[in-house]
């Protein structure tokens, strides 16, 4: 018997194929139609434009394109040979945590394992081998985990949380715990990260009876509160909306046993973090378990640990280079005037003309009717106006391009995220809202139109490419006369040395100017040229 209503019209063969694939890979469950909204399992609402838009896939498995996204050729070497996981207690003593080598060995509900395999994931990644059993079997121990982007932290967090919720629901008295008192809370640094975390959590919690809800800005406040009061076991939220919901009584945290914070370094830098600390220090149980995760941890993060975590917390560090060695870093010396033309040349280098009969849109009225298929690329810029301008510029040049920044509504940002992820658009021009935590499969190229303001953001941006061991490159435009660019260059050089990658001469000059290495020949030559220019301009 089909899972889908027989009266739903078959719009085209592609839609019918997508529905068949979804049905084939989904066990019997309640799937009902409510206009353009689909209800998947208990309490899980997924927005969709039609049944063809509802897919059960992860970054590993994509039914729409009908293929398995397998790790790149150097995956095993990068993920298993070039890293080490180190665990220490607060006193610095080494620990040897339990680890797994397959999901079958996990003591979790069979449905969780089934959902993992349905996502196309057969073996755990290294960070999952350590983190999943640690979070499962050490309920009363806090953890601070440092691991690079793209290594599988999200799955490592969600699986234990769903299992803990299943066990606690079995043991609890349903009359005591209010419906809006979640067992677990996951805090994300941005709305887009929360959106992605919720999707991954829904996949793992599928048919387990665990209600996963999200909360973020631009989600209608009244609707958001009602949705949570209808039942919430795991809440995934941004800081601002979470604090507001707790203050207004829409979320009760007295029963919360686990609090996870993703991209903690970004969170600590926000002013609203102090409001979150007030909630955590005064509202939650004293025995709540904390788990903090990020690719980088600054001194600011470490300074809040004594106020947030218990004295027995464990530090787990995955030792790799901050940037994947499979991402080739390229640096171009450039002024503000020619960057967009230079980027267009980079995009067109490997471009192929798309035959008109293969286009699913009319190009007869386009300024540039010839359309090009280019490598999947993310271009980062700082200004919203510049981001939109670049997206229009490349679109006019015949490259399908979409933009994403904080000035867009959450619905628009989600749409940009999904369309780029599915390769409907091959180029995404974005601000730093797309720099942290978001999973974009198959990204071959990162271009920094505007360099980031700090090294942490640089690492996060570059981390959008080279995921699962795939080869990629990152191009960064630097102005040799910009002080901020000089400071970034000095930090980048340290990473390049670790990776044994070539360091351009102009990058060395920029770094040396910051370090004031006056014994360095580059600096001496520069200073001498400055003196000559000064004296040549003086008229006696």
FITOR-208927 format. One record per residue (C-alpha): residue number from 1; residue in three letters; z, x, y. Coordinates in Angstrom, 1 decimal, always signed. Each point is the difference from the previous one (the first is absolute). Layout:
N
 marvo zamar      z      x      y
   NUM   Ala      Z      X      Y
...
END
This chain:
540
 marvo zamar      z      x      y
     1   Unk   +0.0   +0.0   +0.0
     2   Unk   -1.0   +1.4   +3.4
     3   Unk   +2.8   +0.9   +2.4
     4   Unk   -2.0   -1.2   +2.9
     5   Unk   -0.8   -3.6   +1.1
     6   Unk   -3.3   -1.3   -1.4
     7   Unk   -0.9   -1.7   +3.3
     8   Unk   +0.1   +3.3   +2.0
     9   Unk   -3.7   +0.6   +0.9
    10   Unk   -1.8   +3.1   -1.2
    11   Unk   -1.1   +1.5   +3.3
    12   Unk   -2.1   +2.8   -1.5
    13   Unk   -0.3   +2.1   -3.1
    14   Unk   +2.2   +2.8   +1.5
    15   Unk   +2.9   -2.5   +0.6
    16   Unk   -0.3   -1.4   -3.5
    17   Unk   +0.0   +3.5   -1.5
    18   Unk   +3.2   +0.9   +2.0
    19   Unk   +1.7   -3.1   -1.3
    20   Unk   -0.9   +0.8   -3.6
    21   Unk   +1.3   +3.5   +0.4
    22   Unk   +3.3   -1.2   +1.5
    23   Unk   +0.4   -2.6   -2.8
    24   Unk   -0.7   +2.6   -2.7
    25   Unk   +2.6   +2.3   +1.3
    26   Unk   +2.7   -2.6   +0.8
    27   Unk   +2.2   -1.7   -2.5
    28   Unk   +0.5   -3.8   +0.2
    29   Unk   +2.0   -0.9   +3.0
    30   Unk   +0.2   -2.5   +2.8
    31   Unk   -2.9   +0.5   +2.4
    32   Unk   -0.6   -3.0   +2.2
    33   Unk   -2.3   -0.6   +2.9
    34   Unk   +1.3   -1.0   +3.4
    35   Unk   -2.9   +0.2   +2.5
    36   Unk   -0.5   +3.7   +0.6
    37   Unk   +3.5   +0.9   -1.2
    38   Unk   +0.7   +0.9   -3.6
    39   Unk   +3.4   -0.2   -1.6
    40   Unk   +0.5   +2.8   -2.5
    41   Unk   +3.1   -0.2   -2.2
    42   Unk   +3.2   -1.4   +1.5
    43   Unk   +0.3   +0.3   +3.7
    44   Unk   -2.8   +2.6   +0.5
    45   Unk   -2.5   -1.1   +2.6
    46   Unk   -3.1   +2.1   +0.4
    47   Unk   -2.5   -0.8   +2.8
    48   Unk   -3.5   -0.1   -1.3
    49   Unk   -3.3   -1.4   +1.3
    50   Unk   -0.8   -1.3   -3.5
    51   Unk   +0.7   +0.8   -3.6
    52   Unk   -2.4   +2.9   +0.1
    53   Unk   +2.2   +1.7   +2.5
    54   Unk   +3.1   -0.1   -2.3
    55   Unk   +0.0   +3.1   -2.1
    56   Unk   +2.5   +1.7   -2.2
    57   Unk   -0.7   +3.6   +0.6
    58   Unk   +1.6   +3.2   +1.3
    59   Unk   -1.3   +3.2   +1.4
    60   Unk   -0.5   +1.0   -3.6
    61   Unk   -1.9   -3.1   -1.1
    62   Unk   -2.6   -1.9   +1.9
    63   Unk   -1.6   -3.0   -1.7
    64   Unk   -2.3   -0.8   +2.9
    65   Unk   -2.0   +3.2   -0.6
    66   Unk   +0.5   -0.3   -3.7
    67   Unk   +1.3   +3.5   -0.6
    68   Unk   +3.1   +1.9   -0.6
    69   Unk   +1.0   +2.4   +2.8
    70   Unk   +1.0   +3.0   -2.1
    71   Unk   +1.6   +3.2   +1.4
    72   Unk   -2.3   +2.7   +1.3
    73   Unk   -1.0   +3.1   -2.0
    74   Unk   +2.8   +2.2   +1.3
    75   Unk   +2.7   -2.7   -0.3
    76   Unk   +1.9   +1.5   -2.9
    77   Unk   +0.0   +3.5   +1.6
    78   Unk   +1.2   -1.3   +3.4
    79   Unk   +2.5   -2.6   -1.2
    80   Unk   +1.5   +1.9   -3.0
    81   Unk   -0.6   +3.7   +0.3
    82   Unk   +0.4   +0.5   +3.8
    83   Unk   +3.3   -1.8   +0.5
    84   Unk   +3.6   +0.1   -1.0
    85   Unk   +2.7   -2.7   +0.5
    86   Unk   +3.4   +1.3   +1.0
    87   Unk   +3.2   -2.1   +0.0
    88   Unk   +3.2   +1.0   +1.6
    89   Unk   +3.4   -1.6   +0.7
    90   Unk   +1.5   -0.1   +3.6
    91   Unk   +1.5   +3.5   -0.7
    92   Unk   -3.3   +1.5   -0.8
    93   Unk   +0.6   +0.2   -3.8
    94   Unk   -3.1   -0.5   -2.2
    95   Unk   -0.2   -3.1   -2.1
    96   Unk   -2.2   -0.8   -3.0
    97   Unk   -0.9   -3.7   +0.2
    98   Unk   -1.3   -2.0   -2.9
    99   Unk   -3.8   -0.4   +0.0
   100   Unk   -2.6   -2.0   -1.9
   101   Unk   -3.5   +0.8   -1.3
   102   Unk   -1.3   -3.5   -0.4
   103   Unk   +0.8   -3.5   +1.2
   104   Unk   +0.6   -1.2   -3.5
   105   Unk   +3.2   +2.0   -0.1
   106   Unk   +1.4   -1.9   +2.9
   107   Unk   +2.8   -2.5   -0.6
   108   Unk   -1.5   -2.7   +2.2
   109   Unk   -1.3   -3.6   -0.6
   110   Unk   -3.2   -0.2   -2.0
   111   Unk   -1.7   -1.9   +2.8
   112   Unk   +0.5   +2.9   +2.4
   113   Unk   -1.7   +2.3   -2.5
   114   Unk   -2.8   -2.5   -0.4
   115   Unk   -0.5   -0.2   +3.7
   116   Unk   -0.1   +3.8   +0.4
   117   Unk   -2.7   +0.2   -2.7
   118   Unk   -1.9   -2.9   +1.6
   119   Unk   -0.1   +2.0   +3.2
   120   Unk   -2.0   +2.6   -2.0
   121   Unk   +2.9   +2.6   +0.0
   122   Unk   +0.5   +1.6   -3.5
   123   Unk   +2.1   +3.0   +0.7
   124   Unk   +2.8   +0.7   +2.6
   125   Unk   -0.6   +2.5   +2.7
   126   Unk   +2.5   +2.9   +0.3
   127   Unk   +2.1   -1.6   +2.7
   128   Unk   +0.2   -3.2   -2.0
   129   Unk   +1.1   +2.0   -3.1
   130   Unk   +3.2   +0.9   +1.8
   131   Unk   +0.5   -2.7   +2.6
   132   Unk   -0.4   -3.1   -2.2
   133   Unk   +2.7   +1.0   -2.6
   134   Unk   +2.3   +1.3   +2.7
   135   Unk   -0.1   -3.3   +2.0
   136   Unk   +0.3   -2.0   -3.3
   137   Unk   +3.0   +1.8   -1.5
   138   Unk   +1.9   +1.2   +3.1
   139   Unk   +0.8   -3.2   +1.8
   140   Unk   +2.9   +1.4   +2.0
   141   Unk   -1.6   +3.3   +1.2
   142   Unk   -2.0   +0.2   +3.3
   143   Unk   -3.2   +2.1   +0.0
   144   Unk   -2.0   +1.8   +2.7
   145   Unk   -3.5   +0.6   -1.4
   146   Unk   -2.5   +2.3   +1.7
   147   Unk   -3.5   -0.3   -1.5
   148   Unk   -3.5   +0.3   +1.4
   149   Unk   -2.2   -3.0   +0.8
   150   Unk   -2.1   -1.4   -2.8
   151   Unk   +2.4   +1.1   -2.8
   152   Unk   +1.1   -3.4   -1.1
   153   Unk   +3.3   -0.6   +1.8
   154   Unk   -0.6   -3.7   +0.5
   155   Unk   -0.3   -0.8   -3.7
   156   Unk   +3.0   +2.2   -0.8
   157   Unk   +2.2   -2.1   +2.4
   158   Unk   -1.3   -3.5   -0.8
   159   Unk   +0.2   +0.2   -3.8
   160   Unk   +3.8   +0.7   -0.1
   161   Unk   +0.7   -2.6   +2.8
   162   Unk   -1.8   -2.8   -1.9
   163   Unk   +1.8   +0.9   -3.3
   164   Unk   +3.4   +0.1   +1.8
   165   Unk   -0.7   -3.4   +1.5
   166   Unk   -1.0   -1.5   -3.4
   167   Unk   +3.3   +1.2   -1.5
   168   Unk   +2.2   -1.2   +2.9
   169   Unk   -1.6   -3.4   -0.1
   170   Unk   +0.9   -0.3   -3.7
   171   Unk   +3.6   +0.9   +0.8
   172   Unk   +0.6   -1.9   +3.2
   173   Unk   +1.3   -3.5   +0.5
   174   Unk   -2.9   -1.8   +1.8
   175   Unk   +2.4   -2.2   +1.9
   176   Unk   +1.7   +2.9   +1.7
   177   Unk   -2.9   +2.1   +1.5
   178   Unk   -1.9   -1.7   +2.8
   179   Unk   -3.7   -0.1   -0.4
   180   Unk   -0.5   +2.1   +3.2
   181   Unk   +2.3   +2.9   -1.3
   182   Unk   -2.4   +2.6   -1.5
   183   Unk   +1.2   +2.4   -2.6
   184   Unk   -2.2   +2.8   +1.4
   185   Unk   -1.4   +0.8   +3.5
   186   Unk   -2.9   +2.4   +0.6
   187   Unk   -0.5   +1.1   +3.6
   188   Unk   -3.4   +1.2   +1.1
   189   Unk   -0.9   +1.9   +3.2
   190   Unk   -3.0   -2.1   +1.0
   191   Unk   -1.3   -3.5   -0.6
   192   Unk   -3.0   +1.4   -1.9
   193   Unk   +2.3   +1.9   -2.4
   194   Unk   +2.1   -3.1   -0.6
   195   Unk   -3.2   -1.9   -0.8
   196   Unk   -1.0   +2.6   -2.6
   197   Unk   +3.5   +0.3   -1.5
   198   Unk   +0.1   -3.8   -0.4
   199   Unk   -3.3   -0.1   -1.9
   200   Unk   +1.1   +2.8   -2.3
   201   Unk   +3.3   -1.7   -0.6
   202   Unk   -1.7   -3.4   -0.7
   203   Unk   -2.1   +1.8   -2.7
   204   Unk   +3.0   +1.5   -1.7
   205   Unk   +2.1   -3.3   +0.3
   206   Unk   -2.9   -2.2   -1.3
   207   Unk   +1.4   -2.6   -2.4
   208   Unk   +3.5   +1.6   -0.1
   209   Unk   +1.7   -2.8   +2.0
   210   Unk   +0.8   +2.4   +2.9
   211   Unk   -0.8   -1.4   +3.4
   212   Unk   -1.4   +2.7   +2.4
   213   Unk   -0.2   -0.9   +3.7
   214   Unk   -1.0   +2.0   +3.0
   215   Unk   +1.0   -0.1   +3.7
   216   Unk   -1.7   +1.6   +3.0
   217   Unk   -1.1   -0.7   +3.5
   218   Unk   -2.8   -2.5   +0.6
   219   Unk   +1.1   -1.9   -3.2
   220   Unk   +1.0   -3.3   +1.6
   221   Unk   +3.8   +0.3   +0.5
   222   Unk   +0.8   -3.6   -1.2
   223   Unk   -2.3   +0.1   -3.0
   224   Unk   +1.3   +3.5   -0.9
   225   Unk   +3.6   -1.2   +0.0
   226   Unk   -0.8   -3.1   -2.0
   227   Unk   -2.0   +2.0   -2.6
   228   Unk   +3.0   +2.3   -0.6
   229   Unk   +2.5   -2.9   -0.1
   230   Unk   -2.1   -1.5   -2.8
   231   Unk   +0.9   +2.9   -2.2
   232   Unk   -0.1   +3.8   +0.3
   233   Unk   +1.0   +2.7   -2.5
   234   Unk   -1.8   +2.9   +1.6
   235   Unk   -0.6   +0.1   +3.8
   236   Unk   -2.5   +2.5   +1.4
   237   Unk   +0.2   +0.1   +3.8
   238   Unk   -0.5   +2.0   +3.2
   239   Unk   +3.2   +1.0   +1.8
   240   Unk   -0.3   -2.3   +3.0
   241   Unk   -0.6   -3.2   -2.0
   242   Unk   +2.6   +0.9   -2.6
   243   Unk   +2.7   +0.5   +2.7
   244   Unk   -1.0   -3.2   +1.7
   245   Unk   +0.1   -2.0   -3.3
   246   Unk   +3.4   +1.4   -0.8
   247   Unk   +1.4   -0.7   +3.5
   248   Unk   -1.2   -3.7   -0.2
   249   Unk   +1.3   -0.5   -3.5
   250   Unk   -3.4   -0.5   -1.6
   251   Unk   +0.7   +3.0   -2.3
   252   Unk   +3.4   +0.6   -1.5
   253   Unk   +0.6   +3.6   -1.1
   254   Unk   +3.5   -0.4   -1.4
   255   Unk   -1.5   -0.2   -3.6
   256   Unk   -2.5   +2.9   +0.5
   257   Unk   +0.5   +2.7   -2.5
   258   Unk   -3.0   +2.3   +0.8
   259   Unk   -1.6   +1.1   +3.2
   260   Unk   -3.1   +2.2   +0.0
   261   Unk   -1.6   +1.5   +3.1
   262   Unk   -3.6   +1.2   -0.1
   263   Unk   -1.4   +2.4   +2.6
   264   Unk   +3.6   +0.7   +1.1
   265   Unk   -1.0   +2.8   +2.4
   266   Unk   -2.0   -2.5   +2.1
   267   Unk   +2.8   -2.5   -0.1
   268   Unk   +2.7   +2.3   +1.3
   269   Unk   -2.2   +0.8   +3.0
   270   Unk   -0.1   -3.7   +1.1
   271   Unk   +2.5   -1.2   +2.5
   272   Unk   +0.8   -3.1   -2.0
   273   Unk   +1.4   +2.2   -2.8
   274   Unk   +3.4   -0.2   +1.7
   275   Unk   -0.1   -3.8   -0.4
   276   Unk   -0.8   +0.5   -3.7
   277   Unk   +2.9   +2.4   -0.4
   278   Unk   +2.4   -2.7   +1.5
   279   Unk   -1.2   -2.5   -2.6
   280   Unk   +0.2   +2.4   -2.9
   281   Unk   +3.5   +1.3   +1.0
   282   Unk   +1.5   -3.4   +0.7
   283   Unk   -1.8   -2.7   -2.1
   284   Unk   -0.9   +1.5   -3.4
   285   Unk   +2.3   +0.7   -2.9
   286   Unk   +1.8   +3.4   +0.0
   287   Unk   -1.4   +0.7   -3.5
   288   Unk   -3.6   -0.6   +0.9
   289   Unk   -2.4   +2.6   -1.3
   290   Unk   -2.4   +1.7   +2.4
   291   Unk   -3.3   +1.7   -0.7
   292   Unk   -1.9   +1.8   +2.8
   293   Unk   -3.6   +1.1   -0.5
   294   Unk   -2.6   +1.8   +2.0
   295   Unk   -2.6   +2.8   -0.1
   296   Unk   +1.8   +2.0   +2.7
   297   Unk   +3.6   +0.1   +1.1
   298   Unk   +1.0   +1.2   +3.4
   299   Unk   +3.4   +1.2   +1.2
   300   Unk   +0.4   -3.4   +1.6
   301   Unk   -0.1   -1.6   -3.4
   302   Unk   +2.5   +2.4   -1.5
   303   Unk   +2.4   -0.6   +2.9
   304   Unk   +0.4   -3.7   -0.9
   305   Unk   +0.6   +0.6   -3.7
   306   Unk   +3.8   +0.3   +0.3
   307   Unk   +0.1   -3.3   +1.9
   308   Unk   -2.2   -1.8   -2.4
   309   Unk   +0.3   +1.3   -3.5
   310   Unk   +3.0   +0.5   -2.3
   311   Unk   +1.4   +3.5   -0.6
   312   Unk   -1.4   +0.2   -3.5
   313   Unk   -3.7   -0.4   +1.0
   314   Unk   -2.6   +2.1   -1.8
   315   Unk   -2.9   +1.8   +1.7
   316   Unk   -3.3   +0.0   -2.0
   317   Unk   -2.7   +2.1   +1.5
   318   Unk   -3.5   +0.3   -1.4
   319   Unk   -1.1   +3.5   +0.9
   320   Unk   -3.7   +0.1   +0.9
   321   Unk   -1.8   +1.2   +3.0
   322   Unk   +0.4   -2.6   +2.8
   323   Unk   -3.7   -0.7   -0.3
   324   Unk   -2.0   -0.3   -3.2
   325   Unk   -1.9   +3.3   -0.7
   326   Unk   -3.0   -2.2   -0.9
   327   Unk   -0.4   -1.0   +3.7
   328   Unk   -2.0   +2.5   +1.8
   329   Unk   +1.1   +0.3   +3.6
   330   Unk   -2.7   +0.6   +2.7
   331   Unk   +0.8   +0.7   +3.6
   332   Unk   -2.5   -0.4   +2.9
   333   Unk   +0.4   +1.3   +3.5
   334   Unk   -1.0   -2.8   +2.3
   335   Unk   +0.4   -1.5   +3.4
   336   Unk   +0.4   -3.7   +0.7
   337   Unk   -3.7   -0.7   +0.7
   338   Unk   -1.9   +0.7   -3.2
   339   Unk   +2.4   -1.1   -2.8
   340   Unk   -1.6   -3.3   -0.8
   341   Unk   -3.4   +1.6   -0.3
   342   Unk   +1.4   +2.7   -2.2
   343   Unk   +1.7   -2.6   -2.2
   344   Unk   -3.2   -1.9   -0.3
   345   Unk   -1.8   +3.1   -1.2
   346   Unk   +2.8   +0.6   -2.6
   347   Unk   -0.4   -3.6   -1.3
   348   Unk   -3.8   +0.1   -0.1
   349   Unk   +0.0   +3.3   -1.9
   350   Unk   +0.4   -1.7   -3.4
   351   Unk   -1.3   -3.4   +1.1
   352   Unk   -2.6   -2.0   -2.0
   353   Unk   -2.1   -2.9   +1.3
   354   Unk   +0.9   -3.3   -1.5
   355   Unk   -3.1   -2.0   -1.1
   356   Unk   -0.1   -3.2   +2.0
   357   Unk   -0.2   -2.1   -3.2
   358   Unk   +3.4   +1.3   -1.0
   359   Unk   +1.7   -1.1   +3.3
   360   Unk   +2.0   -3.2   -0.1
   361   Unk   -0.4   -0.6   +3.7
   362   Unk   -2.9   -0.4   +2.4
   363   Unk   -0.9   +3.1   +2.1
   364   Unk   -3.0   -1.4   +1.8
   365   Unk   +1.8   -0.3   +3.3
   366   Unk   +2.0   +3.2   -0.4
   367   Unk   -0.4   +2.7   +2.7
   368   Unk   -0.5   +2.5   -3.0
   369   Unk   -1.4   -2.1   -2.9
   370   Unk   +0.0   +3.0   -2.3
   371   Unk   +3.4   +0.1   -1.8
   372   Unk   +1.5   +3.1   -1.6
   373   Unk   +2.4   +0.5   -3.0
   374   Unk   +2.4   +2.8   +0.8
   375   Unk   +3.0   +1.5   -1.6
   376   Unk   +3.2   -2.0   +0.2
   377   Unk   +1.7   +1.4   +3.2
   378   Unk   +3.1   -0.7   +2.1
   379   Unk   -0.3   +1.1   +3.7
   380   Unk   +3.3   +0.2   +1.9
   381   Unk   +0.4   -0.4   +3.7
   382   Unk   +2.9   -0.7   +2.4
   383   Unk   -1.2   -2.5   +2.5
   384   Unk   -0.8   -3.6   -1.0
   385   Unk   -2.9   -0.2   +2.4
   386   Unk   -1.5   +3.3   -1.5
   387   Unk   +0.5   -1.3   -3.5
   388   Unk   -2.0   -3.2   +0.7
   389   Unk   -2.6   +1.9   +2.0
   390   Unk   -0.6   +2.4   -2.9
   391   Unk   -0.3   -2.8   -2.5
   392   Unk   -2.6   -1.7   +2.2
   393   Unk   -1.8   +3.4   +0.6
   394   Unk   -0.4   +0.7   -3.8
   395   Unk   -0.9   -3.6   -0.8
   396   Unk   -2.8   +0.1   +2.5
   397   Unk   -1.2   +3.3   -1.6
   398   Unk   -0.4   -1.9   -3.3
   399   Unk   +3.3   +0.8   -1.7
   400   Unk   +2.2   -3.0   -1.1
   401   Unk   +3.3   +0.8   +1.7
   402   Unk   +3.2   -1.9   +0.6
   403   Unk   +3.1   +0.7   +2.2
   404   Unk   +3.7   -0.3   -0.6
   405   Unk   +2.8   +0.5   +2.6
   406   Unk   +3.2   -1.5   +1.3
   407   Unk   -1.8   -2.2   +2.5
   408   Unk   -1.5   -2.1   -2.8
   409   Unk   +1.8   -3.0   -1.6
   410   Unk   +1.5   +0.5   -3.4
   411   Unk   -2.7   -2.2   -1.6
   412   Unk   -2.7   +2.2   +1.6
   413   Unk   +1.7   +3.2   -1.2
   414   Unk   +0.3   -1.4   -3.5
   415   Unk   -3.6   -1.0   +0.0
   416   Unk   -1.1   +3.5   +1.2
   417   Unk   +2.2   +1.6   -2.7
   418   Unk   -1.4   -2.1   -2.8
   419   Unk   -3.7   +0.3   +1.1
   420   Unk   +0.3   +3.8   +0.3
   421   Unk   +1.9   +0.3   -3.3
   422   Unk   -2.8   -2.0   -1.7
   423   Unk   -2.7   +2.2   +1.7
   424   Unk   -1.5   -3.0   +1.8
   425   Unk   +0.3   +2.4   +3.0
   426   Unk   -0.4   +3.7   -0.7
   427   Unk   +1.6   +1.2   +3.3
   428   Unk   +3.4   -1.0   +1.4
   429   Unk   +1.0   +1.1   +3.5
   430   Unk   +3.7   -0.3   +0.3
   431   Unk   +3.2   +0.9   +1.7
   432   Unk   +3.1   +1.4   -1.7
   433   Unk   +0.7   -3.5   -1.4
   434   Unk   -2.4   +1.1   -2.8
   435   Unk   +1.5   +3.4   -0.4
   436   Unk   +3.1   -0.7   -2.1
   437   Unk   +0.5   -1.4   -3.4
   438   Unk   -3.3   -1.9   -0.3
   439   Unk   -2.1   +0.4   -3.1
   440   Unk   -3.7   +0.4   +0.6
   441   Unk   -2.0   +0.9   -3.2
   442   Unk   -3.0   +2.2   +0.1
   443   Unk   +0.5   +1.4   +3.5
   444   Unk   -2.1   +3.2   +0.2
   445   Unk   +0.5   +0.9   +3.6
   446   Unk   +2.6   -0.1   +2.8
   447   Unk   -1.0   +0.7   +3.5
   448   Unk   +2.5   +0.6   +2.8
   449   Unk   -1.8   -1.0   +3.2
   450   Unk   +3.4   +0.4   +1.7
   451   Unk   +2.3   +2.4   -1.7
   452   Unk   +3.5   -1.4   -0.8
   453   Unk   +2.9   +0.9   +2.1
   454   Unk   +2.0   +1.6   -2.8
   455   Unk   -0.4   +1.7   -3.4
   456   Unk   +1.6   -2.9   -1.9
   457   Unk   -2.6   -2.4   +1.2
   458   Unk   -2.7   +2.5   -0.8
   459   Unk   +1.2   +0.2   -3.6
   460   Unk   +0.1   -3.7   -0.3
   461   Unk   -3.5   -0.5   +1.4
   462   Unk   -1.5   +2.7   -2.3
   463   Unk   +1.9   -1.7   -2.9
   464   Unk   -2.3   -3.0   +0.2
   465   Unk   -2.7   +2.1   -1.7
   466   Unk   +0.2   +2.1   -3.1
   467   Unk   +2.0   -2.6   -1.9
   468   Unk   +0.2   +0.2   -3.8
   469   Unk   -1.4   +3.5   +0.1
   470   Unk   -3.4   -0.9   +1.6
   471   Unk   -1.7   +2.6   +2.1
   472   Unk   -0.2   -0.8   +3.8
   473   Unk   -0.1   +1.6   +3.4
   474   Unk   +1.7   -0.4   +3.3
   475   Unk   -1.7   +0.8   +3.3
   476   Unk   +2.2   +0.5   +3.1
   477   Unk   -1.2   +0.4   +3.6
   478   Unk   +2.2   +2.3   +2.1
   479   Unk   -0.2   +0.9   +3.7
   480   Unk   +0.9   +3.7   +0.3
   481   Unk   +1.3   -0.6   +3.5
   482   Unk   +2.4   -2.8   -0.9
   483   Unk   +3.7   +1.1   -0.4
   484   Unk   +0.8   -2.7   -2.5
   485   Unk   -3.0   +1.0   -2.1
   486   Unk   +1.2   +3.6   +0.1
   487   Unk   +3.4   -1.0   -1.3
   488   Unk   -1.6   -2.0   -2.9
   489   Unk   -2.3   +2.9   -0.8
   490   Unk   +3.0   +2.3   -0.5
   491   Unk   +1.4   -2.4   -2.6
   492   Unk   -3.3   -0.6   -1.7
   493   Unk   -0.6   +3.7   -0.5
   494   Unk   +3.2   +0.2   -2.1
   495   Unk   -1.4   -2.8   -2.3
   496   Unk   -3.4   +1.7   -0.2
   497   Unk   +1.7   +3.2   -1.2
   498   Unk   +1.8   -1.8   -2.7
   499   Unk   -3.2   -1.5   -1.2
   500   Unk   -2.0   +3.3   +0.4
   501   Unk   -2.5   -1.8   +2.1
   502   Unk   -2.1   +1.7   +2.7
   503   Unk   +1.5   +0.2   +3.5
   504   Unk   -2.5   -0.1   +2.9
   505   Unk   +0.4   +2.6   +2.7
   506   Unk   +0.3   -2.5   +2.8
   507   Unk   +2.9   -1.7   -1.9
   508   Unk   +1.8   +3.4   -0.2
   509   Unk   -0.5   +0.5   +3.8
   510   Unk   +1.5   -3.4   +0.7
   511   Unk   +3.0   +0.6   -2.2
   512   Unk   +0.6   +3.5   +1.5
   513   Unk   +0.0   -1.5   +3.5
   514   Unk   +2.9   -2.2   -1.0
   515   Unk   +1.9   +2.8   -1.7
   516   Unk   -0.6   +2.3   +3.0
   517   Unk   -1.0   +2.8   -2.3
   518   Unk   -0.9   +2.4   +2.7
   519   Unk   -0.6   +2.9   -2.5
   520   Unk   -2.7   -2.1   -1.6
   521   Unk   -3.5   +1.2   +0.9
   522   Unk   -1.2   -3.6   +0.4
   523   Unk   +2.6   -0.7   +2.6
   524   Unk   -0.5   +3.4   +1.8
   525   Unk   -3.7   -0.7   +0.2
   526   Unk   +0.6   -3.4   +1.4
   527   Unk   +2.6   +1.2   +2.6
   528   Unk   -2.4   +2.8   +1.0
   529   Unk   -2.8   -2.5   +0.5
   530   Unk   +2.3   -2.2   +2.1
   531   Unk   +0.9   +2.9   +2.2
   532   Unk   -3.6   +1.0   +0.5
   533   Unk   -0.9   -3.6   +0.9
   534   Unk   +2.9   -0.1   +2.5
   535   Unk   -1.0   +3.2   +1.7
   536   Unk   -3.7   -0.8   +0.1
   537   Unk   +0.8   -3.2   +1.8
   538   Unk   +2.0   +1.8   +2.8
   539   Unk   -2.0   +0.8   +3.1
   540   Unk   +1.4   +2.8   +2.2
END
